[in-house]
Amino acid sequence: MQTSSTPPPSALYPPIEPSAAGWLDVGDGHRVYWEQSGSLGGIPVVFLHGGPGSSTKPDHRRYFDPAHYRVVLFDQRGCGRSTPAGGIEFNTTQALVADMERLREHLGIDRWVVFGGSWGSTLGLAYAQAHPGCVLHMILRGIFLASEAELDWYFVSLRNFIPQAWEALWSLAPGEHWRGLVGAYAARITGADAAVALEAAGRWNAYESAIMSIGETSAMPPAASTDAGALARARVQVHYLDHACFLAPDQLLNGMPRIAHIPALLHHGGMDFVCPPVTAYELARRWPSATLTMHAQAKHASSHPALERALVDAADRTRDLLGA
């Protein structure tokens, strides 16, 4: 008998180890870590992690049926096992899109499924709009378009839900517009004073953890477990947000005609405080080949049981659609 304290069984496929891995020199002093698992002759799928500044994890391989998918994971520039850790020079959305193309060609893949969540959905859309002929299908979760409205929600409106965490974040640059706040954090986190950088990174990452913890019975664990990891993650994230994620205003929405024909399954938490559900709704309105599912009780984390099951089911549906 399952009690209320017993976690529900995972919907993910069993753990699997990579069959190949390495570092791809993408130029500009960056080397990108990549790995693949599953069936070499299966449907290629590329997993795009969130952030910006996060990394891939072993469980990310487990959304996909290993008998039918060739699963490709990679850590974006400055992230995870890619080098240099926390590197922000020559680190832009356009560079990441180019890295994906280099990796696809390096692995001898013709076209692949693009699977991404949160910032990974942003990067997935940017990649697909730049290279629509290379995309078979898309599965996106926790949609983020890097718009002014989304960032205003994140840095301003969330004060209504987490006032203490909000004040802790803003105490570093009170009275600024949120763009000034991000610039102030970028200057500290990327500065030469290691103690100042680490303290600012701690504030920055704590704010995100507070948002992820809204409505939870216990606080969500930090995204990075070491000081070096927390600093590298924050360096990349503030770098991107300080540059509007290197996207023009409404670039991704305006670019939707380029990928309107690509089938997509979109999943979003109805209680997502990080990425407001209206963003997914607006994207789906411009995507005739996409199906949006809102999960009423889910938040942002893909580990929510409803989202986890939905993403595995989405990958299985895509597998069946593509005939593998």
N, C-alpha and C positions, 0 to 999 in steps of 0.2 A: 504493500500500500504506500502510495506516495504522499508524504506530508507536505504542508505548506512551506517548510524550510528546505525541501529537497529540490534542487534545480531541475528544470525540465531537461529531458534528454536532448542532446545536440542534434540538429538537423544536418550538420556537416558530414561530408564523407570522411572515412577514417584517415588518420594522419598518414602522410606520404612524404618521402624524402626526394630531393631533386635527383634527376638522372644526369644532369649536366649543370655546370655553373661556371661563371667567370667574370672578368671585368673587361668592358669594352671601352677603349680609348675613343672618346668622342670629341677630342680637341679642346682647346682653351684651357688646358691643364686639368681637365676633368676625366675621371674614369668611372664608368657606371657599372655597378654590380647587377648581374642578371642571373637568372636560373630558370630551368624548365623541368617539369615533372609530368607524369601521366604518360599517354601514348604518343610516341613520336609521329605516328601516322594519323593521329586524331585531329579534330577541329582545333586550329590554333586560337587561343584566347590570351589576350594580354590584360593583366590586372594592374590597375592604376591606383596607387595608395593616396591617402588624403594628406592634409596639412594646410598649405605647403609646409614641408619640413618633416613630415612623418616618415614612415618606412614600411617595407613589406614585413610580414610575419608568417611563420609556418602555417597558421590557420587559414591564411589567404589562399593556399593551394586547395583547400578542402571544400570550396564552393562547387567544384567541378568533378564530374564523373571521370575518374582517371583512366577508365577503359576507353573513353571516347574523346577526351580532350587532351590537347597538347598545351599545357598550362605554362605561360611565360610570366614571370614576375621580375620587376626590376626596381631598384632604389633610384629615385630621381636625383639630379645633381645636388650635391651637398647633403644628401640624406642617407641614413642607415649605413650600409657598408660601402657606399660610393665614396670616392675621394676627390678632393679634400673634404673632410667632414665639416659641415657648416659653411662650405665654400659658396660665396655669393657673387664673386666676380664672373662675368659671362654666364650668369644664371638667370634666364628669362623663360617665359612661357614658350616663346618661339624656339629657344634652344632645346627645351624639353620635347617639343614636337619633332624637331630635327633628330633628337636622340632616339625617339621611337622609330623613326624611319630607318636610321642606321641599324638599330637592333633588328628590325624586321628583315632587312636585307642581309644582315650578318647571319641570321638563323635560316635564311632561305625560305621565308614565308611569303606567299603570294598575297593573301588577304587573311585578316583575322577578326575575331569578335573582340570588341572593346568593352571592358567591364571596369567601372570605376565608381567610387563613392566620395561624396563631399568634394574636396578639391580635386579628387580623381575624376569626378563628373565634369568639372570645368575643363581639365586637361583633355579628357576624352572628347568633349565637344570641339575644342580648339583643334585637336588632331584630325578629327573626322571632317571638319570643315576645310582643313588644309589638304587632306588626302582622302576624299570620299571614295575613290576607287579602290582603296586598300581595306575598307571596312565591310565585313559581312553582315554584322548585326551589332546592336549595342544593348548593354544592360547597365543602367545607371541608378544610383541610390543617393538620397540626401542631396538633392540638386543644389548647386551653388554656381551662380553666374558672375560673381564678383562685381555686382552692381552697386551703385551709390546707395540705393534703398536698403540692400542687404547689409551693407557695412554700417549704415546709420542705425539700423536695428541692433546690430551686434555691439556697437560701441556706445550707443546713446539709450535706445529704448529699453534695453535689458536692465537698466537701473531699476525699473519697476518691479523686477523679480528678485534681483540679487543686489540690493543697495550696498551692503557692506563690501562685497567683492568689487563692485563698481567703483566705490570710493577709494578702495585700495589701489585699483588700477589708475584712476585719474589723479590721485594725490601727487603723482610724479609730474604732471603737467596740467594743473587746474586752470580752468578758464579757456583752454584751447578748443578749437574745432577738433573733431576726432582725427582729421588728417594731421593736425599739429601734434596730437597725442602720439600717433603712430610714428611720426618723424622724430619725436623726442625719444621714444623707445629705440628706434633704429639707431640713433646717434649713440646711445648708451650701450646697447647690446653689441654693436659692431665696433665700439671704441677700443682703445688700447688698454684701458684700466680693467683688468680681469675681474676684480672684486665688484666694480660698478656694473660690469656687463652681466655677471652672474646674478646680482641682486635684481636687476631689471628683468632678466629672463625669468626669474622666479615669480615676480609679480605678473608678468605676461602670461605665463603658463598656468598660474593659479586662477586667473580669471576664466580661462577656457574650462578648467576643471570644475569651477563653480557653476558655469552654465550647464555642463554635462551632468551635474549632480542635482539640478532642479527637480524636485519631486521624488528623488531617490531616498531610500531609507538610510543609506550611508554614502559618504562622499566617493565619487569616482576616483580611481587611482590616477596618479599623474601619468602623462603620456610618455615621459622618459624617466628611467630609473636611476640615472647617474647625472652628476652636475655637467659633465661634458656633453652628454646626450641632450639634456634640457637646454643647454646653451646653443648647441648646433641647431636644434629644432627651432628655437626662437629666432635665431639669426636668419634662417631661411624664410620663416613666416613673416617677420616684420619687413624684410627686404622686399618680398612680393607685395604686401599690402601697402608699403610706402610708395610703390610704383603702380598702384591700381592693377596689380597682377599682370602688368604689361599688356593690357587689353584696352581698346578704345571703348568709350561709353556704349553700352548695349551691343557690343560687337557680336556676342554669341547669339543673341536673339535675332539680330539683323542678318546673321549668316545662316539661319535655318533653311532658307530655300536650297542651299547647296546639299543638304543632307535629308531633306524632307522625305525622300524615297527610301531611306535606310530604316529597316524595321528596328524597333526599340521597345524594351520593357523598362518602365520607370517605376521606382518604388520610393515612397517618402513617408516618414513618420508624421502622423497628424499632430503630435505633440513635440515636434522638433523645434527646440529653442535656438539652436545654432543656425540652422538654415530654414527660414520661414516657409511653410508649405505653399504659400502663394507663388513662390518662385517656380516650383515644380508645375503648378497649375498653369502659369503663364507660358512655360516652355512647351507643355503638352498641347496647348491651344495652337501653337505654331508648327506642330509636328504631326502631320496626318498619318504617318506610319507608326506612331508610338502609342502605347497603351500605358496610362498612368494608374497606379494603384496606391491609394492612401491607406495607411495602417493606423487606425484611430488611436490606439493606445501606445504606439511606438514613438520613441524620441529620435535622437540623432544616431546613437550607436548602432552599428550593424549587428551587435551581439544580442539585441532584443530578440526574443524567440520568434515573434511574428516576422520581423525583417529577415532574420537568419533563414528561416524556412522559405520565405518568399524568394530570396536571392538564389537559394539552391534550386527551388522549383523553376525559377526563371532560366537558370543555366540548363536545367533538364529540358525545358520546353524548347529552348534554342537548339539544343542537341538534336531533339526530335525533328524540329523544323528543317534543320540543315542535313538531316538524313544520315547521321553518323551512328 
